[in-house]
Amino acid sequence: MLNGKFKYYLILLLACFIWGATPLCGRVLRDSMSPMLITAARFYVVALILFSLILILHGKKGILVSRHDLKILFIMSVVGIFLHNSLLFEGLRYTPASNAAIIESIGPSVTSILAFFFIGERLSSSGWLGILVSCFGAIFIVCKGSFSTLVNFEFNIGELLVLVCEIMWSVYVIISWRLSANISALVVTAYTGLFGATLCLITGLCLDLLHVYRFTLSDAVYFFVLSVFAGVVSFASWNYAIARVGASKGSTFIYLVPVFGVMFGVFLLDELFSLYEFVGALFVVVGMFFSIRAKASTKEKRKTIRDIKQEILHKQRREA
């Protein structure tokens, strides 16, 4: 019988497991719908479910936000939903899901760099070492183990797009720091999902980027997992468990997402995992280990900033 906090750790593990399926779903759906349509449809579903849940739990007052927060939520939707997800799904047309999962794992490191410059959050020397090692691993994968690729600018466009999409997510996290302290995570996700989906719809209509190539029962299942499970169930489960074990302990589970992502790509899509990908992944994991230790040594006076960043980091994925 599960007791203590162990069951909450299992819930965190389950949330990360589902989030790890995001690149898998995107890779499969690339043959079904255009990236812009996937993003728009997915986040309309997420927004509809979350707004309905908020109304049931808190009534109309629950969805009211200030004009200040509304402006910030719109900006967040541009970078965190519109750009981040569109670039991710476009990138998955050209690169394996396992590669995308590994590259996505540098997101927390990029966020820490931006937090240093724009929020003033400081890292220990081991934290900076972790960032450098993780970034080296990601670049090693993008360069396919050959730095002549870097010198000659011979990149896989898909991996570059995934890299840029993670930068967009980190910008989303930093911007979120300017939100009012009393705004709930559900409200943030609902509004950014609605705004982001609408931006995708308008852009898609104007540029003729909304296309359905096919839509089988299998595609419907993957879309359901992407929108309902990865967008809502994982998000709600994560926040439920994180409130009971604490952000500092629970946040380390997010580093399991790329591990599950690689597993899905290799075992379900029969993607090859080459030596250079293994070496790059090893650097990313070692870097993440240093980053985790650095977070534990962050000064207490910076705890509020760190916790806010960690809370927003786990929204939607990737994945909220």
C-alpha positions in Angstrom: 0.0 0.0 0.0 1.4 3.4 -1.0 1.9 5.8 1.9 3.6 9.0 2.7 4.7 11.0 -0.4 5.6 8.1 -2.5 2.3 8.1 -4.4 2.8 11.8 -5.2 6.2 10.9 -6.7 4.5 8.3 -8.8 2.0 11.0 -10.1 5.0 13.2 -11.0 6.6 10.2 -12.8 3.3 9.6 -14.7 3.0 13.3 -15.7 6.6 13.2 -17.1 5.9 9.9 -18.9 3.0 11.5 -20.7 4.9 14.7 -21.5 7.6 12.5 -23.0 5.1 11.4 -25.6 4.7 14.9 -27.0 7.5 14.5 -29.7 6.1 11.1 -30.6 2.6 12.5 -31.2 4.0 15.4 -33.1 6.1 13.1 -35.3 3.1 10.9 -36.1 0.7 13.8 -36.7 3.1 15.6 -39.1 1.6 13.3 -41.8 -1.9 14.1 -40.8 -2.1 17.9 -40.3 0.0 20.9 -40.9 2.0 22.2 -37.8 -0.1 25.4 -37.6 -3.3 23.3 -37.5 -2.0 20.9 -34.9 -1.1 23.8 -32.6 -4.4 25.6 -33.1 -6.6 22.6 -32.6 -4.6 21.2 -29.7 -4.7 24.4 -27.7 -8.4 25.2 -28.4 -9.1 21.8 -26.9 -6.9 22.6 -23.9 -8.4 26.1 -23.4 -12.0 24.7 -23.6 -11.4 22.0 -21.0 -9.5 24.4 -18.6 -12.0 27.3 -18.9 -14.8 24.8 -18.2 -12.9 23.4 -15.2 -12.3 26.9 -13.8 -16.0 27.9 -14.2 -17.1 24.7 -12.4 -14.6 25.2 -9.5 -14.7 29.0 -9.1 -17.5 30.4 -11.2 -17.2 33.5 -13.5 -14.9 35.3 -11.0 -12.3 32.6 -11.6 -11.7 33.6 -15.2 -11.4 37.4 -14.5 -7.9 38.8 -14.8 -6.5 42.3 -14.7 -5.7 44.3 -17.8 -2.0 44.2 -16.8 -2.1 40.4 -16.7 -4.1 40.1 -19.8 -1.4 42.0 -21.8 1.3 39.7 -20.4 -0.7 36.6 -21.1 -1.1 37.7 -24.7 2.7 38.2 -25.1 3.3 34.8 -23.4 0.9 33.2 -25.9 2.9 34.6 -28.8 6.2 33.1 -27.7 5.1 30.1 -25.6 2.2 28.8 -27.7 2.3 30.3 -31.2 6.0 30.3 -31.8 7.1 27.5 -29.5 4.7 24.8 -30.6 4.6 25.8 -34.3 8.4 25.6 -34.4 8.4 22.3 -32.5 5.9 20.6 -34.8 7.5 22.0 -37.9 10.9 20.8 -36.7 9.5 17.3 -36.1 8.9 17.0 -39.8 12.6 16.9 -40.4 14.2 15.4 -37.3 13.4 12.2 -35.2 11.3 12.5 -32.1 14.3 11.1 -30.0 16.5 14.0 -31.2 13.8 16.6 -30.5 13.3 15.2 -26.9 17.0 15.5 -26.1 17.4 19.0 -27.5 14.2 20.1 -25.6 15.9 19.1 -22.4 18.2 22.1 -22.5 15.2 24.3 -21.9 15.8 24.7 -18.1 19.4 25.7 -18.8 18.4 28.3 -21.3 15.8 29.6 -18.8 18.5 29.9 -16.1 20.7 32.0 -18.5 17.8 34.4 -19.3 16.8 34.5 -15.6 20.3 35.6 -14.8 20.2 38.6 -17.2 16.6 39.7 -16.9 15.5 38.7 -13.4 18.8 38.8 -11.5 18.7 35.1 -10.4 22.2 33.9 -9.7 23.7 30.5 -10.1 26.6 28.8 -8.4 29.7 27.8 -10.4 28.3 24.2 -10.7 25.1 25.6 -12.1 27.0 27.4 -14.9 29.0 24.3 -15.5 25.8 22.3 -15.9 24.5 24.8 -18.4 27.7 24.7 -20.5 27.8 20.9 -20.5 24.1 20.5 -21.4 24.4 23.1 -24.2 27.5 21.3 -25.5 25.6 18.0 -25.6 22.7 19.6 -27.5 25.0 21.3 -30.0 26.9 18.0 -30.4 23.6 16.3 -31.5 22.7 19.2 -33.8 26.1 18.9 -35.4 25.7 15.1 -35.6 29.0 14.6 -33.8 31.0 16.7 -36.3 32.0 20.2 -35.4 32.9 20.8 -39.1 29.1 21.0 -39.5 29.1 23.9 -37.1 31.9 25.7 -38.9 30.3 25.1 -42.3 26.8 25.8 -41.1 25.5 22.5 -42.4 22.7 21.9 -40.0 19.5 19.8 -40.0 16.8 22.5 -40.2 14.5 20.4 -37.9 17.0 20.3 -35.0 17.6 24.0 -35.4 13.9 24.7 -35.2 13.5 22.6 -32.1 16.5 24.5 -30.6 14.8 27.9 -31.3 11.5 26.6 -30.0 13.1 25.9 -26.6 14.5 29.4 -26.5 10.9 30.7 -27.1 9.7 28.6 -24.2 12.4 30.0 -21.9 11.3 33.6 -23.0 7.8 32.5 -22.1 8.9 31.5 -18.6 10.8 34.8 -18.0 7.9 36.9 -19.1 5.6 35.0 -16.8 7.5 36.4 -13.8 5.8 39.7 -14.4 2.3 38.2 -13.8 0.5 39.0 -10.6 1.3 36.6 -7.8 -2.3 35.6 -7.2 -3.1 34.4 -10.7 -3.5 30.6 -10.9 -1.6 28.2 -13.1 -4.9 27.0 -14.6 -5.9 30.5 -15.6 -2.5 31.2 -17.1 -2.6 28.0 -19.2 -6.2 28.6 -20.3 -5.7 32.1 -21.5 -2.3 31.5 -23.2 -3.8 28.4 -24.9 -6.8 30.4 -26.2 -4.7 33.3 -27.4 -2.1 31.1 -28.9 -4.6 28.9 -30.7 -6.4 32.0 -32.1 -3.1 33.4 -33.4 -2.3 30.1 -35.1 -5.8 30.1 -36.7 -5.6 33.6 -38.0 -2.0 33.1 -39.3 -3.0 29.8 -40.8 -6.0 31.3 -42.6 -4.0 34.3 -43.9 -1.1 32.2 -45.2 -3.0 29.1 -46.1 -1.2 26.9 -43.6 -4.2 24.9 -42.2 -4.1 21.6 -44.0 -5.4 18.1 -43.2 -3.6 15.4 -45.2 -5.4 12.5 -43.6 -7.1 11.8 -40.3 -7.4 8.1 -39.3 -8.5 6.6 -36.0 -4.9 6.2 -35.0 -4.3 9.9 -35.7 -7.3 10.8 -33.5 -5.8 8.8 -30.7 -2.4 10.6 -31.0 -4.2 13.9 -31.1 -6.2 13.0 -28.0 -3.0 12.1 -26.1 -1.3 15.3 -27.3 -4.2 17.6 -26.3 -6.0 16.0 -23.4 -3.4 13.9 -21.7 -0.2 16.0 -22.3 -2.1 19.3 -22.3 -4.5 18.8 -19.4 -4.2 15.6 -17.4 -0.4 15.8 -17.0 -0.6 19.5 -16.2 -3.3 18.9 -13.5 -1.5 15.9 -12.1 1.8 17.7 -11.9 0.4 20.7 -10.0 -1.6 18.4 -7.6 1.6 16.5 -6.7 4.0 19.4 -6.7 1.9 21.2 -4.1 2.4 18.2 -1.8 6.1 17.4 -2.3 7.4 20.9 -3.0 8.8 22.6 -6.1 12.5 22.0 -5.2 12.1 18.2 -5.0 9.4 17.7 -7.6 11.1 19.9 -10.3 13.9 17.4 -10.7 11.4 14.9 -12.3 11.1 17.2 -15.3 14.5 15.9 -16.4 12.9 12.5 -17.0 10.8 13.9 -19.9 13.6 13.7 -22.6 14.5 10.2 -21.3 10.9 9.0 -22.0 10.9 11.0 -25.2 13.9 9.0 -26.5 12.3 5.7 -25.4 9.1 6.4 -27.3 11.0 7.4 -30.4 13.3 4.3 -30.4 10.7 1.7 -29.3 7.5 2.9 -31.0 8.8 4.7 -34.1 11.8 2.4 -34.7 14.2 5.4 -34.7 17.9 4.7 -34.7 19.9 6.0 -31.8 23.4 6.5 -33.1 26.7 6.9 -31.2 26.8 10.7 -31.5 23.2 10.9 -30.1 24.2 8.8 -27.2 27.3 10.9 -26.5 25.3 14.1 -26.8 22.6 12.8 -24.5 25.2 11.8 -22.0 26.5 15.3 -21.9 23.0 16.7 -21.5 22.2 14.3 -18.6 25.5 15.2 -16.8 24.8 18.9 -17.3 21.3 18.4 -15.8 22.8 16.7 -12.8 25.0 19.7 -12.1 22.0 22.0 -12.6 19.9 20.0 -10.1 22.7 20.3 -7.5 23.0 24.0 -8.2 19.3 24.6 -7.6 19.6 23.0 -4.2 22.3 25.5 -3.3 20.4 28.6 -4.4 20.2 31.2 -1.7 17.0 31.3 0.2 16.3 34.9 -0.6 16.0 33.9 -4.2 13.6 31.0 -3.5 10.5 32.9 -4.6 11.8 33.7 -8.1 13.1 30.1 -8.6 9.8 28.6 -7.5 7.8 30.8 -9.8 10.1 29.9 -12.7 9.8 26.1 -11.9 6.0 26.3 -11.6 5.6 27.9 -15.0 8.2 25.6 -16.6 5.9 22.6 -16.0 2.9 24.1 -17.6 1.4 22.6 -20.7 4.3 20.6 -22.2 6.1 20.4 -24.2 5.8 20.4 -23.6 2.2 22.0 -20.4 
